[in-house]
């Protein structure tokens, strides 16, 4: 799945598990682990790559930087934990080979650690028919939008002051 969908999911996870009265550090650990699990689920369901990789990675990084910059200080660890959890499987398993390809470097590439990156468990679709993928992406965006709308008071509190 594109990085942008993982980072969008990270925002939804941070909002979903943030309670204005519960700002314990253990919640950030739970959010981090939920991010890793969500990454596996998203990579396992059938998906095409709708966004070119350079644009995708750039927009995902921009989303992370913007969200961390705009969030209130008390939520910065929670938001950062969610982003890291949602993208760390790709950073560990895929980034060395992508960097090598894009920059012509020779970083060591190891066997994949996360099972959803193994060919037999990956939901990557490499055909011209992306109908199921488009449905899955649409459901994801609608679900994340619904979470943010339902918890809009949390979203306002997380991002209203911009003092991170």
Steps between C-alpha positions, in 0.01 A plus 500: 500500500621851431675685781235770486230251600716375789559856623132587465422191705751619761300819547182298541664270756634795701154658504323173575711413803551846640279590789525848641520359852744218415848619406704216653826395328367143480232626263771609256650151510156351430452746212844407359413128508158568346678688221716198422194273503307737272794502259481122478126502442525766230785320324317168511176618337505526120644834388654671200746785527292800397760769562851508346756408767698827505184711534360254754807505724530879475134560590517245783806671649333839460190368679710371791697824536186715475303294752782498754555872451130588535409275790481617857808414702322252728401289196828510308629167637166333429488629141867420436455148645210439267691617192808297588292188567321535168813546287779315681432166327570665163802686636651175629408264215487717191698822539853360441408357159300811406791728598741280303277518193429874521848621598721227356636411841596154627337479842470144632158347433383233743214249493164653579409504870126567475297211352263724302799598287557135403365438151251231615338731760513830314181642355691687227313481170716531191228481235304766318185421698506707817126491569531317832792723596299814426212369711739420788663844481160670493378302802820592687468873429129500594571308823781737599284800416220357714738450795624859472147635466370293793793610717516854362532646850820297545625615158438862598681454829792318337556757225346828615798684650789388281758510778697184453 
